[in-house]
Amino acid sequence: MKGRKNYSLPFLVIFILMLCPGSAIIAQQDFLYGDPLPDAPELSARGEHTIGVRTLKFVHKDQIDILNSKGGEDPLYDRPLTVEVWYPAEVASNTDISVTYKEVMGTRGDTLRPLIPFTFKGRAVRDAKPKTSNGKFPLVIVSHGYVGSRYLMTYLTENLASKGYVVVAIDHTDSTFRDANAFYSTLLNRAKDIKFVLNEMEGLANHPLGKIIDVDHTGIVGYSMGGYGVLNVGGAGYSDAAAGFFGQMTGGSTAINSLIASNPSYQKSIDPRVKAVVALAPWGMERGVWDAEGLKGLKKPTLFVAGSQDDISGYEDGIKAIYEGAVNADRYLLTYRNARHNVAPNPPPAASLAPGLNINEYYRYADSTWDQRKINNVNQHFITAFLGTHLKGQDNSKFLYIPENSNAADWPGFKPRSSTGMELLKAKGLK
């Protein structure tokens, strides 16, 4: 048509950016792990606090060196643990709220898959001053899978810290991408690491973080082998059969006996500071790790999260069986229908999309059916509701008490048409 201007595509893009610069820039440059998608549920949004992050190193002295055990008397060693802590912080208004996390793909790098370094960004300020004007904040301890790292769930750790929690994620020695070792080290040490880190966080009296941590209101969150660990810390002692196969794996070691339900000393070790448990895809039920008596020991409120097609931990005879057997706990089971095991990690990093990489670098993070960002947002929502109830005394019942016929209508807190494909079961404990 005569006189009609032919705008080029670059001009149109610039014009759109001028009309809505904030949203366009976020979509193209600043969408980070854990940021809400357009259909994210209500409680997935970040909280009011700007957060800091710092790395701490602990040493758990005189621990059983199971990797060098030959049966009989186990040798001892000093076990190193690195943790990452996110917390509400005092940050000047002109500060760049950004942090770069350094991670690797692969597994150990020698006999398994090569280690490939990569970085990704988060919304926190490295080593910022803790916020003391609001008093103390509940503590949340996060335990990764085998293998994994303290950075595996930053979408959740950052999110919870922004809502007024001190969140500490553990690098479990012998169980990370960098140092993965024989599986029985993870079997023995996972619950012990969690309890040790809880004690270390309470002992930070002379550390800047010490003034803001309320350890008497602690929640523990674990994924896969982390779920195996947090359930034990919460009161679900391992079975005698589990102790038996641990002994077979290690040439006769009885080191795990301190964690079995039939051991009276284990029953006395249940920590009253722990007020809530979140177990995402917890491993072990299909392998006989728990029996009916062991599961009866779990009396703390517990949120289970699972994929109905979990091919690592199992579903009907795995995670759902734990949920059903924990008869003395007030509990919930959030199920992503047709999801597999990866219901907890960050989305796949950009580095995992490079051509020629082992597919497992991608599937360490991705689900084969669900958008991982959607899972992340839903996890943020329900874990916020659950921990807020039990660590802060909030009334989040409308989010947690969804009708049995839950897909007949939109779930409370969810945008219209966005709550399909999930199920939330709930049960009251007998004791």
C-alpha positions as CSV (number, residue, x, y, z in Angstrom):
1,M,0.0,0.0,0.0
2,K,1.4,3.4,-1.0
3,G,2.8,5.4,1.9
4,R,2.6,2.5,4.4
5,K,5.9,2.1,6.3
6,N,7.5,-1.3,6.4
7,Y,8.7,-1.7,9.9
8,S,11.6,-4.2,10.3
9,L,11.6,-6.9,12.9
10,P,14.4,-5.2,15.0
11,F,12.3,-2.0,15.0
12,L,9.3,-3.9,16.3
13,V,11.3,-5.6,19.1
14,I,12.7,-2.2,20.2
15,F,9.2,-0.7,20.1
16,I,7.8,-3.5,22.3
17,L,10.7,-3.1,24.7
18,M,9.8,0.6,25.0
19,L,6.2,-0.1,25.7
20,C,6.9,-2.7,28.5
21,P,10.5,-2.5,29.4
22,G,10.3,-4.2,32.8
23,S,8.5,-7.4,31.8
24,A,10.5,-7.7,28.6
25,I,13.9,-7.4,30.3
26,I,12.9,-9.9,33.0
27,A,11.7,-12.4,30.4
28,Q,14.9,-12.1,28.2
29,Q,17.6,-11.5,30.8
30,D,16.7,-11.8,34.4
31,F,14.4,-14.9,34.8
32,L,16.3,-16.9,37.4
33,Y,15.7,-20.2,39.1
34,G,12.6,-20.0,41.3
35,D,11.1,-16.8,39.7
36,P,7.3,-17.2,39.3
37,L,5.9,-18.3,36.0
38,P,2.7,-16.5,34.9
39,D,0.6,-19.3,36.4
40,A,2.6,-19.7,39.6
41,P,0.5,-20.3,42.8
42,E,0.1,-17.6,45.4
43,L,2.6,-18.6,48.0
44,S,5.4,-19.2,45.5
45,A,6.2,-15.4,45.3
46,R,9.2,-14.2,47.1
47,G,8.9,-12.7,50.6
48,E,9.7,-9.3,51.9
49,H,13.3,-9.8,52.9
50,T,16.4,-9.2,50.8
51,I,18.7,-12.1,51.5
52,G,22.4,-12.7,52.1
53,V,24.3,-15.9,51.4
54,R,27.5,-17.2,52.8
55,T,29.6,-20.4,52.9
56,L,30.5,-22.1,56.2
57,K,32.8,-25.1,56.8
58,F,32.3,-27.5,59.7
59,V,34.2,-30.6,60.8
60,H,32.4,-33.5,62.5
61,K,35.2,-35.0,64.6
62,D,35.7,-38.7,65.4
63,Q,33.2,-40.1,62.9
64,I,33.2,-43.7,61.7
65,D,35.3,-44.0,58.6
66,I,33.1,-46.5,56.9
67,L,35.0,-46.4,53.6
68,N,38.0,-47.8,55.3
69,S,36.2,-50.2,57.6
70,K,37.0,-53.9,57.3
71,G,34.4,-55.1,59.7
72,G,34.8,-55.4,63.4
73,E,36.1,-52.2,65.0
74,D,35.5,-49.2,62.7
75,P,38.3,-46.6,62.2
76,L,37.5,-43.0,62.9
77,Y,38.1,-39.7,61.0
78,D,37.2,-36.0,61.1
79,R,34.4,-35.6,58.6
80,P,34.4,-32.2,56.7
81,L,31.1,-30.6,55.7
82,T,30.6,-27.5,53.7
83,V,27.2,-25.7,54.0
84,E,25.6,-22.7,52.3
85,V,23.4,-20.4,54.4
86,W,20.7,-18.0,53.1
87,Y,19.2,-15.5,55.5
88,P,17.4,-12.2,55.8
89,A,20.0,-9.5,55.4
90,E,20.6,-5.7,55.9
91,V,21.3,-4.5,52.3
92,A,21.7,-0.9,51.1
93,S,19.0,0.2,48.6
94,N,21.5,0.7,45.8
95,T,23.1,-2.8,46.1
96,D,23.1,-5.2,43.2
97,I,21.0,-8.1,44.4
98,S,22.9,-10.8,42.6
99,V,25.1,-13.8,43.3
100,T,27.0,-16.3,41.1
101,Y,26.9,-19.9,42.2
102,K,29.8,-22.2,41.0
103,E,28.7,-25.7,40.3
104,V,29.7,-28.7,38.3
105,M,28.0,-31.3,36.1
106,G,29.1,-34.9,36.1
107,T,29.9,-37.4,38.8
108,R,33.3,-37.4,40.6
109,G,35.2,-37.2,37.3
110,D,37.5,-40.2,37.4
111,T,35.7,-43.5,36.9
112,L,32.3,-42.0,36.2
113,R,31.3,-38.9,34.2
114,P,33.8,-36.0,33.7
115,L,33.3,-32.9,35.9
116,I,32.2,-29.9,33.9
117,P,32.2,-26.5,35.7
118,F,29.4,-24.0,35.1
119,T,27.9,-21.0,36.9
120,F,24.4,-19.7,37.4
121,K,23.0,-16.6,39.1
122,G,20.8,-16.1,42.0
123,R,19.1,-13.3,43.9
124,A,21.2,-12.8,47.0
125,V,24.1,-10.7,48.3
126,R,27.3,-12.6,49.2
127,D,28.3,-12.2,52.9
128,A,25.7,-9.5,53.6
129,K,25.1,-8.4,57.1
130,P,22.3,-10.5,58.8
131,K,19.1,-8.6,59.6
132,T,18.8,-8.3,63.4
133,S,15.9,-5.9,63.6
134,N,13.3,-8.6,63.2
135,G,14.5,-10.9,66.0
136,K,15.2,-14.5,65.3
137,F,14.1,-16.6,62.3
138,P,13.2,-20.3,62.2
139,L,15.9,-22.6,60.8
140,V,15.5,-24.8,57.8
141,I,18.1,-27.5,56.9
142,V,18.2,-28.8,53.3
143,S,19.7,-32.2,52.3
144,H,20.4,-33.0,48.7
145,G,20.2,-36.3,46.8
146,Y,22.9,-38.8,45.8
147,V,24.6,-37.3,43.9
148,G,23.9,-33.6,44.3
149,S,25.2,-30.5,46.1
150,R,24.1,-27.6,48.4
151,Y,23.2,-25.7,45.2
152,L,20.7,-28.2,43.9
153,M,17.6,-26.4,45.2
154,T,18.4,-22.7,45.2
155,Y,15.0,-21.9,43.8
156,L,13.7,-23.1,47.3
157,T,16.5,-22.0,49.6
158,E,16.5,-18.4,48.3
159,N,12.7,-18.3,48.4
160,L,12.4,-19.5,52.0
161,A,15.1,-17.1,53.2
162,S,13.2,-14.2,51.6
163,K,10.2,-15.2,53.7
164,G,12.0,-15.0,57.0
165,Y,13.9,-18.3,57.5
166,V,17.6,-19.1,57.9
167,V,18.2,-21.8,55.4
168,V,21.3,-24.0,55.5
169,A,22.0,-26.5,52.7
170,I,24.6,-29.2,53.2
171,D,27.3,-30.6,50.8
172,H,27.2,-34.2,52.1
173,T,30.8,-35.5,51.9
174,D,31.1,-38.7,49.7
175,S,27.7,-37.8,48.1
176,T,28.3,-34.7,45.9
177,F,29.0,-34.4,42.2
178,R,32.7,-33.8,43.1
179,D,33.3,-36.5,45.6
180,A,30.7,-39.2,45.1
181,N,31.9,-42.4,46.8
182,A,30.6,-45.8,47.9
183,F,26.8,-45.7,48.6
184,Y,27.1,-47.1,52.1
185,S,28.8,-43.9,53.3
186,T,25.6,-42.0,52.3
187,L,23.5,-44.7,54.0
188,L,25.4,-44.2,57.3
189,N,26.1,-40.5,57.3
190,R,23.0,-38.7,55.9
191,A,21.0,-38.5,59.1
192,K,24.1,-37.9,61.2
193,D,25.1,-35.0,59.0
194,I,21.7,-33.3,59.4
195,K,21.7,-33.6,63.2
196,F,25.3,-32.4,63.4
197,V,24.6,-29.3,61.2
198,L,21.6,-28.5,63.5
199,N,23.9,-28.5,66.5
200,E,26.5,-26.5,64.7
201,M,24.0,-23.8,63.7
202,E,22.9,-23.6,67.4
203,G,26.5,-23.2,68.4
204,L,27.1,-20.1,66.3
205,A,26.9,-17.8,69.3
206,N,29.9,-15.8,68.3
207,H,29.1,-15.7,64.6
208,P,27.1,-12.9,63.0
209,L,24.4,-15.4,62.1
210,G,24.0,-16.6,65.6
211,K,21.8,-13.7,66.7
212,I,19.1,-14.5,64.2
213,I,18.7,-18.3,64.3
214,D,15.8,-19.9,66.2
215,V,16.8,-23.5,66.4
216,D,13.9,-24.4,68.6
217,H,11.7,-24.0,65.5
218,T,13.6,-26.1,62.9
219,G,12.3,-27.7,59.7
220,I,14.3,-30.3,57.8
221,V,13.9,-30.7,54.0
222,G,15.4,-33.7,52.1
223,Y,15.3,-34.9,48.5
224,S,15.8,-38.6,47.6
225,M,18.7,-39.7,49.9
226,G,18.1,-36.4,51.7
227,G,14.5,-37.7,52.2
228,Y,15.9,-40.9,53.6
229,G,17.9,-38.9,56.0
230,V,15.3,-36.4,57.2
231,L,12.7,-39.1,57.9
232,N,15.2,-40.8,60.2
233,V,16.0,-37.6,62.0
234,G,12.2,-37.1,62.3
235,G,11.7,-40.4,64.1
236,A,11.4,-43.1,61.4
237,G,14.1,-45.5,62.5
238,Y,15.5,-47.9,60.0
239,S,14.6,-51.5,60.0
240,D,16.6,-54.4,61.4
241,A,16.7,-55.7,57.8
242,A,18.3,-52.4,56.7
243,A,21.0,-52.9,59.3
244,G,21.5,-56.4,57.9
245,F,22.1,-55.4,54.3
246,F,24.3,-52.5,55.5
247,G,26.4,-55.1,57.3
248,Q,26.6,-57.2,54.1
249,M,27.7,-54.2,52.0
250,T,30.5,-53.2,54.5
251,G,31.9,-56.5,55.5
252,G,30.1,-56.8,58.8
253,S,30.0,-53.2,60.1
254,T,27.3,-52.5,62.7
255,A,27.8,-48.7,62.5
256,I,24.3,-48.0,61.3
257,N,22.7,-49.7,64.3
258,S,22.5,-46.4,66.2
259,L,19.9,-45.3,63.6
260,I,17.6,-48.4,63.7
261,A,14.1,-48.3,65.3
262,S,14.7,-51.2,67.6
263,N,17.7,-49.5,69.3
264,P,16.5,-47.8,72.5
265,S,19.2,-45.2,72.2
266,Y,17.8,-44.1,68.8
267,Q,14.4,-43.6,70.3
268,K,15.9,-41.3,72.8
269,S,17.7,-39.3,70.1
270,I,14.6,-37.8,68.4
271,D,15.3,-34.1,68.4
272,P,12.5,-31.9,69.9
273,R,13.9,-28.8,68.1
274,V,12.7,-30.3,64.8
275,K,9.1,-29.3,64.3
276,A,8.4,-30.2,60.7
277,V,9.7,-32.6,58.0
278,V,9.6,-32.3,54.2
279,A,10.5,-35.4,52.3
280,L,10.7,-35.0,48.5
281,A,10.9,-38.4,46.7
282,P,12.5,-40.1,49.8
283,W,14.4,-43.3,48.9
284,G,14.4,-46.6,50.6
285,M,11.0,-48.1,51.2
286,E,11.2,-50.5,48.3
287,R,14.5,-51.7,49.6
288,G,13.2,-52.5,53.0
289,V,14.8,-49.5,54.8
290,W,11.6,-49.1,56.9
291,D,9.0,-51.4,58.3
292,A,5.7,-50.8,60.0
293,E,7.2,-50.3,63.4
294,G,9.9,-48.0,62.2
295,L,7.4,-45.7,60.4
296,K,5.2,-45.5,63.6
297,G,8.1,-43.6,65.1
298,L,7.5,-40.6,62.8
299,K,5.3,-38.3,64.8
300,K,6.3,-34.9,63.5
301,P,4.2,-33.2,60.8
302,T,5.5,-34.3,57.5
303,L,4.9,-33.2,53.9
304,F,5.8,-35.8,51.2
305,V,6.3,-34.8,47.6
306,A,6.4,-37.5,44.8
307,G,6.0,-38.3,41.2
308,S,3.6,-41.0,40.4
309,Q,6.0,-42.6,38.0
310,D,9.1,-42.4,40.3
311,D,11.5,-45.0,39.0
312,I,14.2,-44.5,41.7
313,S,12.3,-44.4,45.0
314,G,9.1,-46.0,43.7
315,Y,5.6,-44.7,44.3
316,E,2.9,-47.1,45.3
317,D,5.3,-49.4,47.2
318,G,7.7,-46.6,47.9
319,I,6.8,-43.0,48.8
320,K,3.1,-43.5,49.1
321,A,3.7,-46.6,51.2
322,I,5.8,-44.4,53.6
323,Y,3.0,-41.9,53.7
324,E,0.4,-44.5,54.5
325,G,2.6,-46.2,57.1
326,A,3.5,-43.1,59.1
327,V,0.3,-43.5,61.0
328,N,1.3,-41.4,64.0
329,A,2.2,-38.2,62.0
330,D,-0.1,-35.5,60.7
331,R,0.9,-35.7,57.0
332,Y,0.4,-34.7,53.4
333,L,1.3,-36.3,50.1
334,L,1.6,-34.0,47.1
335,T,1.8,-36.1,43.9
336,Y,2.7,-34.9,40.4
337,R,1.0,-37.3,38.1
338,N,3.3,-38.9,35.6
339,A,6.4,-37.2,37.0
340,R,9.4,-39.4,37.8
341,H,12.0,-38.9,40.5
342,N,13.1,-35.3,39.9
343,V,10.5,-33.4,41.8
344,A,12.9,-31.3,43.8
345,P,15.9,-29.9,41.8
346,N,16.5,-26.6,40.0
347,P,15.6,-26.6,36.3
348,P,18.3,-28.0,33.9
349,P,21.2,-25.5,33.7
350,A,21.9,-24.0,30.3
351,A,25.2,-25.9,30.3
352,S,23.4,-29.3,30.3
353,L,21.8,-28.4,26.9
354,A,25.2,-28.5,25.0
355,P,25.3,-31.0,22.2
356,G,27.2,-34.2,22.8
357,L,26.8,-34.3,26.6
358,N,25.7,-37.4,28.4
359,I,21.9,-37.3,28.7
360,N,22.3,-37.8,32.5
361,E,23.6,-34.2,32.9
362,Y,20.2,-33.0,31.7
363,Y,18.2,-35.7,33.5
364,R,19.9,-34.9,36.8
365,Y,17.5,-31.9,36.9
366,A,14.8,-32.4,34.3
367,D,11.5,-34.4,34.4
368,S,10.4,-36.2,31.3
369,T,6.8,-34.9,31.6
370,W,6.6,-31.7,33.7
371,D,8.2,-28.3,33.2
372,Q,10.7,-28.2,36.1
373,R,9.9,-24.5,36.7
374,K,6.3,-25.3,37.3
375,I,7.3,-28.0,39.8
376,N,9.6,-25.5,41.5
377,N,6.8,-22.9,41.8
378,V,4.3,-25.5,43.2
379,N,6.9,-26.8,45.7
380,Q,7.6,-23.2,46.9
381,H,3.8,-22.7,47.4
382,F,3.1,-25.9,49.4
383,I,6.4,-25.9,51.4
384,T,5.8,-22.3,52.3
385,A,2.3,-23.2,53.5
386,F,3.5,-26.2,55.4
387,L,6.5,-24.7,57.1
388,G,4.7,-21.5,57.9
389,T,2.0,-23.5,59.7
390,H,4.5,-25.5,61.9
391,L,7.4,-23.1,62.3
392,K,5.6,-19.8,62.5
393,G,2.1,-20.6,63.6
394,Q,0.5,-19.2,60.4
395,D,-3.0,-20.3,59.4
396,N,-2.5,-21.8,55.9
397,S,-5.3,-24.3,56.2
398,K,-7.0,-23.1,53.0
399,F,-4.0,-24.0,51.0
400,L,-3.4,-27.4,52.7
401,Y,-7.0,-28.7,53.1
402,I,-8.0,-29.2,49.5
403,P,-11.1,-31.3,48.8
404,E,-10.7,-34.9,48.0
405,N,-12.1,-34.4,44.5
406,S,-9.4,-31.8,44.0
407,N,-9.5,-31.3,40.3
408,A,-13.2,-30.6,40.1
409,A,-12.4,-27.0,40.8
410,D,-9.3,-24.7,41.0
411,W,-7.2,-25.2,44.1
412,P,-7.1,-22.3,46.6
413,G,-4.1,-20.1,45.8
414,F,-3.9,-21.3,42.2
415,K,-4.8,-19.3,39.1
416,P,-7.7,-20.6,37.0
417,R,-7.1,-23.8,35.1
418,S,-3.6,-24.2,36.6
419,S,-4.1,-26.9,39.2
420,T,-4.5,-29.9,37.1
421,G,-2.2,-32.9,37.1
422,M,-1.7,-33.0,40.8
423,E,-3.1,-34.7,43.9
424,L,-2.9,-33.7,47.5
425,L,-3.7,-36.3,50.2
426,K,-3.8,-35.6,53.9
427,A,-4.2,-37.7,57.0
428,K,-4.2,-37.0,60.8
429,G,-1.8,-38.9,63.0
430,L,-3.2,-41.3,65.6
431,K,-0.9,-39.9,68.3
